[in-house]
Amino acid sequence: MKVAIIGGGPAGLYSAILLKKQRPEADITVYERNRADDTFGFGVVFSDATLDNFEKYDPPSYRRITQEFAYWDDIAVHFRGTVHRVGGNGFCGCSRRQLLLILQERARELGVKLIFETEIADEARFADADLVVLADGSNSRFRDKHTAHFQPEVDLRSNVFAWMGSTRPLDAFTFIFQETEWGPFIAHAYQYEAGRSTWIFETDPETFKRAGLTGLNEMQSADRMSEIFAWFLDGHPLLTNRSMWRNFPMIRSQRWVKDNMVLLGDAKATAHFSIGSGTKLAMEDAIALADAMNATPTVEAALATYEQGRREEVEKTQHAADVSLVWFEHVDRFWDFDPVQFAFGVMTRAKAITYDNLTLRAPEFVGEVDKAFARRVRDQGFDVNVEKPLAPMFQPFRLREMTVANRAVVSPMCMYSANEGVPGDFHLVHYGSRALGGAGLIFTEMTCVGRDARITPGCAGLWNDEQESAWRRIVDFVHANSAAKICLQLGHAGRKGATKLMWDGMDRPLEQGGWDVISASPIPYFPDSQVPREMDRAAMDHVKAEFVAAAERGEACGFDMLELHCAHGYLLASFISPLTNQRTDAYGGSLENRLRYPLEIFEALREVWPSHKPMSVRISATDWAEGGITGDDAVAVARAFAEGGVDLVDVSTGQTVRDAQPVYGRMFQTPFSDQVRNEARVATMCVGNITTADQVNTILAAGRADLVALGRPHLVDPAFTMKAAAWYGANDIFSPPQYLPGKDQIFRNSVRDRQDFEDLKIKAKPKTRAELKAEATKPLAAE
């Protein structure tokens, strides 16, 4: 077998090593345009888990690498005169140059040919090769040459960064957030060998310009950074190595394989430096390729296996990197946070690290986070314990004169089980059991304001006396038997109306028994869906009157709160999104115009809804489709509703158009709540694949939402909140007297169960290499 590898970085060299180990007889050559000891940047960083992988696949290079590494456990966050250190992270750094020399030496030992200072412009040179590995970096000329096939997408991010070095010693992975007269600067810094540390400086483009960095050369830029961070550099110089300011390219490729050629490392995909995964991804690509070559009989099959098997892990890492880089791009959102809350946000920005995880690793730090959260709650007028605070999930929250005992919310979830809009016994049990389960706030499903406002024949409504009586029965039960508050969500299906029950075909049109539908514009949801009638002024007035009448009935039922549904492509959302609003009158065109009718409805509801009771609005913060609503639009939408008197923005996303492409994952909609809350400065509720109390605490403690709604977890576990209260020791959670013996038992058992769980987690966690190195160098006790 003949293998040509273009690019002598970590991806190319490590793939050569692993392929040569598998096939000692193979002819493997690495071609690199630079000299053998050239390198750009300073250090690279790996986690202990990544090193474990290296140890498994090539022990000799692993041993050499670990001999050269600098180890640390702590992450240190410097912000506004404070420093917060969080241990147990298990990182190590190494000189990039040294890593390349180690891999070069190992490749030569195995018989790999290394050819430097050679430009490869055409793959025709390797017509006789069985496999061509394209590992020529983020500026890959071969990926760009075959761009029509590989279909790369390059997203140049807004922040600018420069990679420098220093002689300043560091004992932690260090983030420094520096306020200047021009704006914020960020330093990402870590030691990679004795007397050497990597420094990546980052700032937004406006601050960059105001600081006079435009047009400066390397040394001038280093001098300016030395001035800004002089207090921390402590007289140590900054070093340069092609340390020019640039924008980070987020690269994704639709295809990784062409014939016998395969993209590896940054050539196929990049991950932002803030999670330190570029070199890790490159070398793990090499591992995946070697595994695929070993497991399949042909190169063609191996390359297909590599791409199919590796893509999900790469995309997961890229998603985490995306979330992280967006946090850094918008660090100004959090600049007025309490420093400990800010540090918690730094630690949890990419979702891999959570409240519970940090409690195990850094209990004192999380204790300070809890105290800071409790202080903010106390400042809002609540008499809460600040010295021994409850977890954030169990801190109270107030909207106007409504106080919820905890921040856990039963999300609005359509049950499609009403009869002509009348909620029945199913609904009484559904809402009643979840109220008994301890949630602070319960939302009704979208309750339709008229018969023709329904999504399906099974949707609940509130347009007649029978429905009002049924809802009053539910509200009375919740109030009589729990401490939960209950919110009425009102909506109109618009063009998504007259469709089948969810389990019979979600959003598919009814084959019989349907009704006329209306929308902002006459655009059907599916091509075979009913074409909606474009609303005229008379229709607008009619629907507004329906909303007002339903709200008045809701007040008669005794609901504590009212929410207006302006999301998910339903009627009011169809006005807001440019994808569904093609009007040319005063209700179309600009966002201000598109908001005009939803705001009319909201203001009409606010007039009839009691002033002491809160109102919220549910929005789709993005349509997940080109040309649709964006996060920035969502901020403008939230501000407009806030000016109209909204108390809470319920931040959801999507479901506007059928060809949307949402990016799912844990807590996938939370970043939009974060943006709306901290830019529009309104209270928010987040929702979307939030499944654990740990995630709830993480979101709240980091300031990404004020309330957290959970849907599916509550479907299978009505007592979700009660169980979480027992786990976190929130003893004062309400329980009806009939259930007190069960509450007492779970609270007693949870003390032991949580201790056992934490003990097991601690015992099962292997010691980090920093801990092992410290133990190995620790002097023996005197005899």
N, C-alpha and C positions, 0 to 999 in steps of 0.2 A: 504493500500500500504506500502511496505517495501523498503526503500532506503538505500543503503550503499555507503558512500562517502569516498574514499581513498585519503587522503591528506587534511591537515588542514590549507592550505594556503588561500589566499583571494578567489581563485576560488572555493575551496571546501566549505569554510564557507559561502560564499555569496549564492551559489547554495542551500545549506541547508536552509538558511534563507528564500529564495524566495519560495522554494518548500514547506516548512512547512507552510508558510503563505497561500499558495493555498490550502493545504490539512492538516488542523490542526490535523486530525486523523491519519495521516501517521506516520509510525515508521521510523524515519530518524536518522542515526548514522554516525558520522564523526570519522574516524580512522586516527591518526597522529603518526608518528614514533618518533617525538621529544617531548620535554616537552612543556607545554602550553605557557610558556613565552620565549621559545627559538626563536631566529630569526637570520637571516644572512643578512648582509647589514645593512643599517642605515635608510634611508628615502625612501619614495615613493612619486611620483609626479602625480598629476591629473590636467587636464584642467578644466575650468569652465563648458565646455560642458559635460564632463564626470560626474561632480558633479550634473549637472541638471538631468542626467539620474538616478543617485542614489536617488535623491530627489523624483523622480516619483515612483520608485519601492519600496523603503522602507524608509519613512521619519524618523522613529526613529534612525536608524543607520546613516542616512545622517546627522541628527542634531548632533549626537555625534562626527562624523568625522569632521564636519566643526568647531566644537568648539575647536578641537585639532590642526587644520591646521595652518601653517604659509602661508601667502598670499604674492604674489608679481605680479607686472605687467611687469617689465622690464627684458629684456635679455641683459646682458653685455658681450661684446666681447673684450678681452684683447689680443693685438697682437702688437709686436714690439714697445713697449713703448706707445701705444695708447689704449684708451678704447672708445668703441662706445656703447651707450645704446639705446635700442629700446623698447618703451613702448607698452601698450595695449594688452599684451599677455594672461593675465588671467590664471596664474598658482597657484597651492598651493601644499605644501609639508606637509607630516605627517610622524612621526616615524612609521616604518614598524611594530615594536613591538606593538606600541599603536593601530595601525589599527587592528592587529590580536586580541588584547584583546577586542577591541570594538565589533568586529564581533563575537567573542566567547561569550561575554556577551549577545548580542542580540539573538544569536542562542539558548542559554540556556533559555532566557525569553520565547521563542516560544516553548520550549519543545524538542529541538534537543539534542540528547545524544552525548557528546564529549568524546572520549577515546584517551588518549595520551600515549606516550611511548609504542606503540604497532606496531610491524612489521606485515604487511600483505603480505604473499608470494604467496598465491594461492586464486584465485577467487572462488574456490570450497567451501570456507568457507561461501560464500553468495549464495549458491544454491537456497535458499528460497527467495532471494531478487527479487523484480520486476524491480529494476533499480540499476545499479552499476555505479557510477561516478568515473572516474579515473582522479584525479587531483593531481597526485603525482610528478609534476614538470618536468623539462627538462630531468632529468635522470630517467624518469618513468620506473619502472621495468616491469609494465604490458604492456606498449607499446613495450618494447624490448622483452618481453616474446612472444608476438604475432606479432613479426615484419613482418612475412610473410603476415599477414592479413592487418595490419595498413600501412605497407610499408613506414616507415619514411625515410626521407632523411636528413642527418645531415651534414651540411657544417661548418666545424670549420674555422672561419675567421682568417686572418693572424695576425692582431694586437693583442697584449696582453693587458689585463687590470687588475686592482686591485681595489676593492671597499673598501674605508676607510671612516672615519668620522673625524670631527674636532669640536673644540669649537669656531672656527672662525665664527662670525655672518656675514650673507650675506643679502643684500636687493634686490638681483636680481638673476635670473638663470644665472650662470656665466660660460663662457667658457674662459679658459686661454690657450693660445698657447705659449709655452715656448721654446725658442731656447737654446740648450745646446751644449757643445763641442762634445757630442756624437750624436746629432740629435734632432728632435723635440719631445717634450712631450705635452700632452693635458690633461687638467683637466676639468671635467664636475662637477660643484658644485652648490648646492642650500641648503638653510636653510629649516629644517623641523620642528623645534621647537626652543624655546628660548635657545640660547647657544649651539645649535647643528646643524651641517650641514653635508650633504653627499658629499663625494669627490670620483669621479671615475677617476682614472688615466689611460691613454692609450698611447701606443706608438707602433711603428713598431718593428718587431722582431730583425732587425739589430741594431737599436738604443738601444733596451733592452739589447742586448749582450754587445755592446760597453760600456754601462753605468755600467756594472758589476753587473747587477741585477740577473743573472742566479744563482740559488742555495741559494739566500738569504732567511732568514725566514721573518715572518710578521714584526717584529719590525725593522729588518735591512732594509727591503724595505721601511717601513714608515720613517725611519731616512733619507734614500736617497731622498725620495720624499719631505721631510721637507726641505732638503738642496736646492733642485731645486726650490721649490716654497716658499722659506723663505721670499722673498720680499713681497709676498701677504699674507701669513699666519700671518705675523706680530707678531710672538712669540707664536701663538696658536699651540698646539700640534696636531698631527694626531693620530687618534684612530683606532684600528684594531678589526676585528671580522671575523675570518676566511678570512682574506684579502690577499689571495694568488693570485699570477698572473696566469691568465688563458686566453684561447682563447674563444671568444664568439661562441656558437653553433647556427647557423641558422637552425631551425628544421621545416620541412614541412612533413605532413603525407598525404598519398594518400587517406586513409580512417580514419574516426574518430569514427566509430561505429562498434562494433562486438557483435552480439546478443543483449543482454540488457546492454552492457557496452558501455560507451561513454567517449572519451577523452575531457578534459577541460584544458584551460590555457596553460602553458608551456609544458605540456605533449603532446599536439598535434601540437603546433606551437609557435615559439618564435619571438620576434621583438627586434631589437637592442636597447640598452639603450639610444642611442643618440637622440631618439625621445620620450623617457620616456613612453612607451606604454605597458610594460609587465604586470603590475598589472591592468591597464585599460582593456587590452584584456581579462585577466582572469575573471574579474568581469562582463564584458559585455558578455562573454561566458555564465556565470551563468544566466544572464538576458535572453539571447536568448534561453537557455534550458528551463527556466521556462515558457517563452512565448509559446514555442512549446508544452510543457506538458499541458498547459492550453487550447490550441487551438485544440488539437487532441484527439480522443477517446482512443487510445492505446499507450503504451510505444513505440512499434515498429514504429508507425506512427510519434510519437513525435520526436524520434531520427532521423528519416529520414528528417523530417521538419527542425530540428535544423541544421543538416549538410548542407542541400541544401540552407537554408536561410542565414546561418552564414558565409559560406565559402568565398563568394565574399568580404565581409567587412574585414575579417581576411587577405585575400590575398592582398587587397588594402593597408592595414596597413603594411603588411610585405614588399610590394613593396616599399612603402615610406621609411621604415626602411632600406631596402637594399640600396637604393640610398643614404641615409644619411650615412650609415656605410662605403660605398665605398668612399664617400667624405673624411671622416676622415682617412681611410686607405691610401689615396693618398694626404694628406694635403701638402706634399712637392711640389706637382705640382703648388701650389698657393703661395708658401712662398715668392716669389719676387713680389707679387701683392702690389699695393697701399693699405695701411691698411683699408681704407674705402671700397674699392672694396672687399677686403678679408672679411670684416665683412658682407657685402651684400651677399657674397657667403655663409657664414655660415648661414645667416637667410633664404636663399632661396634654400638651398641644397636639401631639400626633396620635392620641388615643391608645397607644400601646401601654402606657403607664397610667394607672388609675388610683383613685382614693384608697382602696383596700390594699393595693400593691404597695403604695407608699407607706401605709400604716404599718405594714410588716417591716419595711426596710428602714423607715425613718419616722418612728412614732412621735418623737418630740416635734418634728417639723409639722406633721399632720395635726398634732395638738395645737400648735400655734395657728394653723389654718382654721381650725374649728373655733378658736377663741376670736380670731379676727372676724369670722362670719357672725358669731354671736354678738360681737360688739356692734356690727352694722344693724343687726336685728334690734338690739337694745336702743340704738339711736333712733329707730323708727317708733319708739314708744312702748316696746314690749318688755316686760319684766322677766328676762331670761337669765340663766346662770352663765356667766362669762368665764368663770374660773374652771368650772367642770361642765362645759357646754355639751349639748346634744349634737349629733351629727347634723350637717346642713339639711338633710332630707326631713328632719323632724323639728325644724325651726318654724315658727308661725309666719304667716304672711298676710298682709292686709291690702285689700282693694276697696277704696272708699270706706264704707262702714262694715264691709264683710271681711271677717277674719277666718282664714283656714288654719287648722291646727298643725298641718304638715304640708309639705310641698309635693306629695305624690298625688297624681291626678288620673282618674279613669278617663281615657281618651274617648272622644265621640266616635262611636262605631255603629254603623247601620246594621240593624238586625233583620231587616226585611221580613218582619213577622207580625206586622199590624194588619188589622182587618178594616178596610176602608179608612185607613188613617188612625184607627183607634188602637192604642196600646192595650195589651191584655195581660193575662196572668204571667205569661212569659216575661214581659217587661217588668212587672212588679218584682218577680224573683230576680231577674237580671240586675236591675238597679239596686234593689234592696240588699241583695247579698254582697254586692261590692261596697255598699255603704257600711254594712256591718263589718266588712273586712278591713276597715281602718283608713281608707283613702281620705285625704283632706277635702278633695273636690271631685265631683262627678259631673261629667258632661252627658247630656242626652245625645242620642244619634241626631243626625240632621232631621229636624222636624219641619215638615213642609207646610207652607202658609196657605196652600189651596190644593184642591183635588188635582188640578192640572199642573201643580208645582212639584209633584212627586217624581222621584227617579223611577221607582218600580211600583207595582200594585201593592207591595208589602211595606211600603214606607209609612212611617208614623207622621201624623199631621196634627195641626191645632187650628182648625177653622170652624169647628162646630161645638155644640154643648156637650155631646157625648165624649168627644176627644178631651175636652177641658176637664170633665169629670174624671176620666181615666187618669189623666196626668196628675190631677190634684191628689188622687189616691196614692200615687207613687211618691209624690213630693211629701205628703203627710207621713208616709211610712218612713222615709229617709230621715225626716226631722224628728220623729218620735223615737226612733230606735238607734240613732247614730249621731256622731258629731260632724258628719260630712255636710258640706254645702253642695247644692245641686244647681247646675247651670243649664238653661234652655238654649240650645243651638237652633236658630231659625235659618231656613234656606229655601231656595227655589232651584229646581233641577235644570231649568233652561233647556238647551239643546240635547242634554243627556237624559231627558225625561222619556217616559213611555218605553222603558227598557225592561228586560227580563230580570228576575231575581238573580243575585250574584252567582248562586250555585247552578243556575240554568244557562248562564252566559252573560258575564258582566258587560254592561253597556251595549249589549246587542238588542236591536229593536224588537218590540213585541210583535208577534205574528198576528195576534188578534187582541181586541180589547184595549187598543191604545188610545191616545188623545193627542190633540194638537200641541206642538211645542213651540217655544219662542226663544229668541236669543238676541244678542246685540246685532248680529249680522246673519244672513241666511246661509250659513255654512254647516253642512251636516257633519256629525262626529265621524262616522264611517261613511264610505261612499254609498252604502245601501241603507244608511240611517235616514230617518225622516228629515226633510229639509225644514229647518225652523223658520218661523215667520219673524222678520225683523221688527223689533218693537217700535211702535210709534208713541207719540206723547200720551195718547189715551191708554195704551197698554201699560206704559210706565206708571201712570197715575193709578191704574187699577191694581197693579202688583204692589205698589207702595202702600195702598190702602190695606191690602191683604197682610203685609208685614206688620203694619200698625195694629190691626185687629188681633193678629196672633200674639203680638207682644202684650197687648192689654189682657188677653186671656192668660198669658204666662204669668203676669203679675197676679191675676186672680187665683191662679194655681198655687202661688206662694214660692215660685222659683227665687233663688237668691241672686242670680246673675243671668245676664242675657248675652248670647254671642251671635253675631251676624256672620253667616258663611259667605265669604268672598273668595273661595279657593276652588281648586280641582276642576275647573272648567264649567262649573255650574253657572247659573244665570248671571249673577253679579260679577263673577270672575271673567265671564265672556266679554264683559265691557272693559275690564282692566287690561287684558292681554291683547297686544297688537296682532297676535296670531288668529284671534277669533273676533276682533273688532275691526271692521273695514268701513266703518261709517264715515261720512263726509260732513255730518252736521256737527253741532256743538258737543256731541257725546262721542266723537271719534277723533283720531289724529294724535295729538299730544297726550302724554300721560295725564296731564291736568284735566284734559277733556274726557279722557277715558274713565277717570275717577269720578266724574261729575255725578253720574247716576248712583253708583254705590254709596257715595257720600250723602246724596239726597236721602236715600233709604236710612242710612245710619242716623243722620240728624233727626229724621222723623221719629225713629225709634227712641232716640235719646230724649226727645221732648215728652214722650208718653211713659217712658220707663222711669221709675222713681229715682230722684237725684241721689239718694243715699245708697243705691244699689249699683254695682259696677257693670260695665259692658266691655266685651272684647270683640275682636274681629279675627276671623281665620283667613289667612292669605296664603297663596302659593308664591313663595319667595323666588322661585325660578320655574320656568316652564320646561327646563331641560331640553330646549329645542332652539335652534338657531333663529334669531330674530324675535325671540320671546322675552318675557320678563327676566331680569337679572337680579342679582343680589343688590346692586346699587339702586335699581328701580324699587325693590322691596323696601329699602330705607325711605325712599321718597313716599311710597304708599303708606308706610307706618306713620311718618310725620304728618301726613295729611289727615289720617284718622285720629291721631293724637290731638291735632288742632280742633277736631270735631268733638273731642271729649272721650275718646277711647281710653280705657284703663289698662288694657292688656292686649298684646298682639300674639295670636296663636299662630306660630310660624310652621307651616307645612310647605310642601313643594309639589309641582307637577300635576299630572292627570288632566292637563289642559287639552292636549292634542294626542292622538293615538300613536303618532310616530316619535314621541318623546324618547330620549335616551338617558334615563336617570343613572347616576353612579351610586349603586347601593353599597352598603357596608354598615358596620356598627355605628349607631348614632349619626347616620349619614346626613340628616337634615340639620343637625345641631349647629354646624358652622354658619348657617343662614340666620338662626336665632341669635347667635353670637354677634353677627354683623348688625342685625336690626337693633338689638338691645344696646350695643355699645356705640353705635353711630347715631341712631335716631333718638337714643336716650329715653326709651320707653320700656316698660316691663314686658317681658316675653314669656311665652310657654313654648317649649320645644317638644317635638314628637318625632318618631321615625326610627324603628329598629333599636329602641332602647329597651333592654330586657332585664336588667339587674339593678338592685338597690345601689350597688357599687357605682354603676354608671350614673345613676341619679345624683349621688353625692359628688361625683367627679364634675359633672356639668354645673351643679349649683356652686360648688366651692370655687370653681374657676371663673364664675361670673358669666357663664354662657346663656343662662336663662334664669328666671325667677321661679317658675313652676315647671314640672316635668310630667308629661303625659305618657302613659303606657297603655297600649291597646291589647295586643295578643297575650302578653303575660297575665293580664287581668281576665282574659277569656278562660284560661285554664286554672287560674288561681285567684279567686275572689279575695282571699286573705293575704294577698301579696304584701300589702303595707303592714299588716299586723305581724307577719313573720319577720319582716325587715326591722320593725320596731324592737322585737325581741332580740334580734341579732345585734343591734346597735345599742341596746339598753335604754330605749325610750319608754320608760315605764309608765308615763302618764297618758299614753294613748288610750282613747276612750274604748270601752267595750261594754255592751249591754249586760245587765246582771246575769242573764241566762247563759252568757258565754264566759263569765269570769273564771270558772275553774279551768277552762281550756287556756285562757290567757295566762293564768298563774303558772300552769304547767310548762307552756312553751317558753315563758320568760326564765323559769328555773333551769330548764334543760339547755337553753341557748347559751347560757354562761359557760357551761361545761363544753358544749358542742363547739362553740367558737374557739375556746382555748385549745381543744384537741385539734381542730382544723388548722389553727395557726401554728401549733407545734409541729404538725405533720408537714406543713408547707416549709417551715424553717429547716426541718431535718432533711427534707427531700431536696432542698436547694443546694447544689454543689457549691463549695467555696470558690470564690473568684480567684483568678490567678494573682491578683494583688494580695489577697489574704494569704494564699499559699506561699507567695514569695516572702511576705512579712514573717510568716511562721518559720520559713527555712532560714531566714537571716537573723532570727531572734536569738540573742545570746542564751546559752544554756544556764539554767539556774545554778547558783553556787551550791556545792555539795554541803 
